[in-house]
Amino acid sequence: MTMPKERTRALIQTRDLLVDVAQNPALSESIRRQARQLLRHYPNSNEILRAGKLDEQRVDRLTEPFLSSSID
């Protein structure tokens, strides 16, 4: 079972990967363009961590938080 910190870390690492793909001249322009298009709507690490913090603070919870406010 994936834990909230693991899920949060994966989202942040996915953004990092998309940035690397978008900037890699060794890849085709089509792939780099797709990565840039995805990044336009992908949250940055601060937004992901802030969403985790809000998720942790919910009081009407029946399950564990989906995201975490840290990845440590």
N, C-alpha and C positions, 0 to 999 in steps of 0.2 A: 504494500500500500504506500502510495506517495504521500509524504508528509508536507505540510505547508511550506516549510523552509526549502525543501527540495524543489517544489513546484515554483516557488518564487525565484530560486536560483536558476532554474531552467528557462524561465521567461527572460530573465536578464541576460543569460548567456545566448539565448536565441537572438536577441537584439544585437548583441556584439557580433554574432556570426553574420547577420544580415548586413551590418555595417562593413565588415571585412569583404563580403561578397560584392557589395555595391562599389567598393573602391579597388577591387582587384583587376588590373588591366589584362591579366592573363586569361580572364574569363570572357565569354562572349558578351557583346553589348546587350543582347536580349536578356541574359541572366542578370546582368548588373541592373538593367532597367526594372526587371521584376522585383529585385531586392529593394531598389529605391522606392518603388510604388508601395511595397509592404511597409517600409519604414515611415512613410508619410503618416500612417495611422497607428503605428506601433508605439506603445507607451515607453518613455525612458525609464531608467532604473529608479529615479526618485518617485515617479508616478506609481510604479509598481509597488515600491516599498510603502508609499503613503496609502495605497489601496489595502495593503496587508495590515497596516496599523488600524485603519477604519474597520476592516473585517474582524480583527481581534477584539475591538472594543464593542462590537454588537452585543446587546443584552438579550435579544430575542432569538437565541441560538439553540438549535436542536442537534447540530453537528459541529465538528471542529472547524476552525477557520479554513478557508480555501487557500489564502495566501498568508504570508508572514511579514512582519515589519523588519525582519533582518534575515540574512542568509548565513550567519555564523553559527 
